[in-house]
Amino acid sequence: RLSATHLLRLINEILDLSKIEAGKMDIVREATPLTDVLTDIMNSGAPLATLNGNRLIIEVDSDRTLALTDGFRLRQCLLNLVSNACKFTENGEITIGLNMAETADNQRWFDISVQDTGIGISEEQILRLFRPFSQADGSTTRKYGGTGLGLALTRELVQLLGGDVSVTSEVDVGSKFTIRIPALGLD
């Protein structure tokens, strides 16, 4: 069953990347309460967190949480980040954060972060993270598994949503991935 689930996820990621490259990925933007998205991610991610003895935490630092986005695709991206955080963290914490940021030119954005207390990623490894079929290094792949498609797909999808994804990390301390999507003032 685990192998079948892994194979299905791999096939879906390859198909999604192919749709994006062909310009055929449908993005359905609708009013999406981000707190609902985070609750869904918390419910889906809790079993993953428990596998390695991790604690999953949500921190919302904004009164405004309504975005015009594709909630399904945003969930897909966040679940990928939470899944990775749970996989690379043992007996630690994964914190999902939501806050609103404003740029110097008064544009408002939602920053949704997934921060862990896991193994971390070196600066050299970060340069390869968002390339398809690329992972931090061979030893990581052997120990933790994976295909190297999840982060590439996440970046592509978030860019289709009008945003981007970034990462900061320190080896043996943890990593923080942040998805930034436009806040369009619907609430």
N, C-alpha and C positions, 0 to 999 in steps of 0.2 A: 504494500500500500504506500509506504514512504517513497519507494522508487517510482511508482506511478505518479504520485503527486509531484515529485521532483521533475519528472519527464514532462508532465503537463505544463508546469510552470515554465520550463525551458522553451517548449514549443510556443506558448503564448507570448513570451518575451521576444522570441525571434519573429513571430508574426507581427507583433506591435512595432518592432524596429523596422520591419519591411514596409509596413503601412506608412510609417513616418517618412522613410526614404522615398516612397512613391508618391508622397503628398496626399495620401488617402486616409489619414487618421482623422476621424471625426471628433471634434471637440464640441461638447454641448454646454454652453455657459448658461447657468441659471443661478438665481439667488440661493446661496448655500450658507447656512449657519456653520461656521467653522467649529463651534463647540460641539455640534453634532458629529462632524467629521472626527474630531479628537476622541469623542466618546466611542465611536466605532473602532478607531485604531486601538484605544485602550482595551476594549473587549476582545478584539482579534489578537492583540499583542500579548495579553496577559499569560496565556498558556506558553508562548514562546519564552517569555521572561522567566517563568517558573522553572523551565527545563534546566537553566544554568544557575538557579538560585538568585535571580535578579529581582529587583523591585522596580515597577513601572510607575512613574509619577507624571501628572499633568499639571502645568502651571500656566494659567491664563492671566496675562497682564494687560488686558484691554477691555473696555466696556463695549467696544464695537467689534462684532465678530461676523458680520454678514458680508460675504464676498460674492461677486459675480464671476463664477468659475465653474469648471467641470468637476463636480464633487466626486464622481466615480474615479476619474483619472488622478485627482489629488489624493484620494484614499490609496490608490495603487502605489503612488510615489511614497507616501508616508509609511505605508505598511512595509515597503521594501527597506526603507531606512531603519525602521524599528526592528525588523527581522535581522538586519545586519548588526545592529547594536546589540541585540540579544545574543547573537551568535558569537560575537567577539568580546563579550563581557561575561565574567563569572563572579557570582556573589557580589554584585555591584548594583548600580542604579542606572536606569535609563529614564531621562526626563524629556518629556515632550512639552515644549513651550510655545506659547502664542503671544505675540505682541504686535503693536502697530508701530511702524517707523515712518518718519517723515524726512524726505531729502531736502537739501538746501533750496531746491526749486519748488518746494511745497507739494511734491507728489507724495501720496500716502501709500504705504505698502504694508502687507501683513508678512511678518517673519514667523515661520513655523520651524522650530528647531527640534532636532533629536540629538540629545547629548548623552554620552555614555561614560562609564568609568572603566572602559575596557583596555585592550592592548595598545591602542593608539596606532598612528600611521606616521611614518617618517615623511619629511618634505619631498624626498626623492620619489617615494611611493605615491604621494598625492598627485604628482604630475601625470601618473598613468591611470588614475582611478576611473575617470569618466570615459575611457576608450572601450568600445565593445570587445568582449572576450579578453579583457585585461584585468589582472588583479594585482594586489600589492606586491606579492612575490610568490615564488613556487612553494616555499615552505608553508605559507599561509593557505594556499590552495589545498595542499596535501592534508593539512591538519583540520581545516574548517570546511572544505568543500566549496562549491559554488561554481558559476560559469563565467563570471565577469560581465554579465549583461545587465544586471539590475541597476547599477549606478548610471550606466550609459543610457538606458531607457528612461530612468528617472530624470536625468538632465534634459533629454529630448522632450519628454512630456511637459516638464515644468516650463521650458521655453515656449512650447505651444500654448501654454496657459498665460503667456505674457510675462513670465518671470525668469528666475534662474536659481541655481542651487550652488552653494559654496560649502567649503569644509575648512575647519581648523582642527589641528590635532597635535598631540604630544605623545611620543612613544611611552608606554607604561603608565600613562595618566588617563588617556581617553580621547574621544573625538566628538566633534560637534558639527553636524550637517544642518544647514539652514536653507529652507526653501523660502524664497521671497516671491510673493505674488501681488499683483496690484490690488489695492483697496479702492473700490469705486464709489464709496460713500452712499451705499444703498440704505444704510440704517441710520 
